[in-house]
């Protein structure tokens, strides 16, 4: 859905920037988590799991907001290949933002680990306890994290391109109201 407004809604911008901070945090926490065997490992795990679920909730809310409020139209003079790249990269981001926490949750379920959100709240398993499935999901989670990181970097590069080179209002539509 495309809106006739020139800016995203306040709630869309708030969710976007909150998720941006959380996703970048999660990527670094994830790298740190698998790179250490110190006591910090358990702290990073305890942070990573509930943040992943929080991101899943936020992306669901974000999809609802996007479908109900729409998005500003891209500039009319934007080349067709850039429009296609913009739509494709946004679709990839949404799919990855949904897939990553679901795969992480499934991976932990397959390993038999509980997902504790804090305050004693445990999420139910969503995959059967299976070591082979756990190994496959762990590899998928790792590879998709790298794809997500690359996609985020491309998204940032495109935003900077629109802000600094094209100066066409695309960056401003998400940066300010």
C-alpha positions as CSV (number, residue, x, y, z in Angstrom):
1,X,0.0,0.0,0.0
2,X,1.3,3.4,-1.0
3,X,0.3,6.5,0.8
4,X,-0.1,10.0,-0.6
5,X,1.8,11.4,2.4
6,X,5.4,12.4,2.0
7,X,6.4,10.8,5.3
8,X,5.9,7.6,7.2
9,X,3.5,7.7,10.2
10,X,4.9,8.5,13.6
11,X,4.3,4.9,14.8
12,X,6.1,3.5,11.7
13,X,9.1,5.7,12.3
14,X,9.2,4.9,16.0
15,X,9.1,1.1,15.2
16,X,11.6,1.4,12.4
17,X,14.3,3.2,14.5
18,X,13.6,1.0,17.5
19,X,14.0,-2.1,15.4
20,X,17.1,-0.7,13.7
21,X,18.8,-0.3,17.1
22,X,17.6,-3.7,18.3
23,X,18.7,-5.6,15.1
24,X,22.2,-4.1,15.1
25,X,22.4,-4.9,18.8
26,X,21.3,-8.5,18.2
27,X,23.8,-9.0,15.4
28,X,26.7,-7.9,17.6
29,X,25.3,-9.8,20.6
30,X,25.0,-12.9,18.4
31,X,28.6,-12.7,17.2
32,X,29.8,-12.1,20.7
33,X,27.7,-15.0,22.0
34,X,29.2,-17.6,19.6
35,X,32.7,-16.1,20.0
36,X,33.2,-16.6,23.7
37,X,33.1,-19.3,26.3
38,X,33.5,-17.0,29.2
39,X,30.8,-16.1,31.8
40,X,29.7,-13.4,29.4
41,X,28.3,-16.1,27.1
42,X,25.4,-16.8,29.5
43,X,24.7,-13.1,29.8
44,X,24.6,-12.6,26.1
45,X,22.3,-15.7,25.7
46,X,20.0,-14.3,28.3
47,X,19.9,-11.0,26.4
48,X,19.6,-12.5,22.9
49,X,16.6,-14.7,23.4
50,X,14.1,-12.2,24.8
51,X,15.3,-9.5,22.3
52,X,14.7,-11.9,19.5
53,X,11.1,-12.5,20.6
54,X,10.6,-8.7,21.1
55,X,11.8,-8.2,17.6
56,X,9.3,-10.8,16.3
57,X,6.5,-9.0,18.1
58,X,7.7,-5.6,16.7
59,X,8.0,-6.9,13.1
60,X,4.4,-8.2,13.3
61,X,3.2,-4.8,14.6
62,X,5.3,-3.2,11.9
63,X,3.7,-5.2,9.1
64,X,0.2,-4.3,10.4
65,X,1.2,-0.6,10.5
66,X,2.7,-0.8,7.0
67,X,-0.4,-2.5,5.6
68,X,-2.8,-0.1,7.3
69,X,-0.9,3.2,7.0
70,X,1.0,2.6,3.8
71,X,4.3,4.1,2.8
72,X,5.1,7.3,0.9
73,X,5.5,6.9,-2.8
74,X,9.0,6.7,-4.2
75,X,10.2,9.6,-6.3
76,X,8.7,9.6,-9.8
77,X,12.1,10.1,-11.4
78,X,13.6,7.1,-9.7
79,X,14.8,4.5,-12.2
80,X,12.8,1.3,-12.5
81,X,15.7,-0.9,-11.4
82,X,16.1,1.1,-8.2
83,X,12.3,0.8,-7.5
84,X,12.6,-2.9,-8.0
85,X,15.7,-3.1,-5.7
86,X,14.0,-1.0,-3.0
87,X,10.9,-3.2,-3.0
88,X,12.9,-6.4,-3.2
89,X,15.3,-5.4,-0.4
90,X,12.4,-4.3,1.9
91,X,10.7,-7.7,1.3
92,X,13.9,-9.4,2.1
93,X,14.3,-7.4,5.3
94,X,10.7,-8.2,6.4
95,X,11.2,-11.9,5.6
96,X,14.5,-12.1,7.5
97,X,13.1,-10.1,10.4
98,X,10.3,-12.7,10.7
99,X,12.4,-15.8,9.9
100,X,15.4,-15.1,12.3
101,X,13.5,-15.2,15.6
102,X,11.3,-18.1,14.4
103,X,14.3,-20.1,13.4
104,X,16.1,-19.2,16.7
105,X,13.0,-20.3,18.7
106,X,12.7,-23.5,16.6
107,X,16.4,-24.2,17.1
108,X,16.2,-23.9,20.8
109,X,13.1,-26.0,20.9
110,X,14.8,-28.7,18.9
111,X,17.7,-28.6,21.3
112,X,15.4,-28.9,24.3
113,X,16.4,-25.4,25.7
114,X,13.7,-23.2,27.2
115,X,13.1,-19.7,26.0
116,X,12.9,-17.6,29.1
117,X,11.6,-14.0,28.6
118,X,12.2,-12.9,32.1
119,X,10.0,-12.9,35.1
120,X,9.7,-16.7,34.8
121,X,7.8,-16.5,31.5
122,X,8.7,-19.5,29.3
123,X,7.7,-19.8,25.7
124,X,6.4,-23.2,24.5
125,X,8.6,-25.3,22.1
126,X,7.6,-24.9,18.5
127,X,9.7,-27.7,17.1
128,X,10.2,-31.3,18.2
129,X,13.3,-32.2,20.2
130,X,15.7,-33.5,17.6
131,X,19.5,-33.1,17.5
132,X,19.7,-33.2,13.7
133,X,17.0,-30.6,13.3
134,X,18.8,-28.4,15.9
135,X,22.1,-28.7,13.9
136,X,20.3,-27.7,10.7
137,X,18.4,-24.8,12.3
138,X,21.6,-23.6,13.9
139,X,23.4,-23.4,10.6
140,X,20.4,-21.7,9.0
141,X,20.2,-19.2,11.8
142,X,23.9,-18.4,11.3
143,X,23.8,-18.1,7.6
144,X,20.6,-16.0,7.6
145,X,22.2,-13.7,10.2
146,X,25.0,-13.0,7.7
147,X,22.4,-12.4,5.0
148,X,20.5,-10.1,7.4
149,X,23.7,-8.2,8.2
150,X,24.5,-7.8,4.5
151,X,20.9,-6.6,3.8
152,X,21.0,-4.1,6.6
153,X,24.3,-2.7,5.3
154,X,22.8,-2.4,1.8
155,X,19.7,-0.7,3.4
156,X,22.0,1.8,5.2
157,X,24.0,2.4,2.0
158,X,20.7,3.1,0.0
159,X,19.5,5.4,2.8
160,X,22.7,7.4,2.6
161,X,22.6,7.4,-1.2
162,X,19.1,9.0,-1.0
163,X,20.1,11.4,1.8
164,X,23.4,12.6,0.5
165,X,23.4,12.1,-3.3
166,X,19.9,12.0,-4.6
167,X,18.5,14.2,-1.9
168,X,15.0,13.2,-3.0
169,X,13.2,13.0,0.3
170,X,13.3,9.2,0.6
171,X,15.6,9.3,3.7
172,X,13.7,12.3,5.1
173,X,10.4,10.3,4.9
174,X,11.7,8.0,7.6
175,X,14.0,10.3,9.4
176,X,11.6,13.0,10.3
177,X,8.0,14.0,10.1
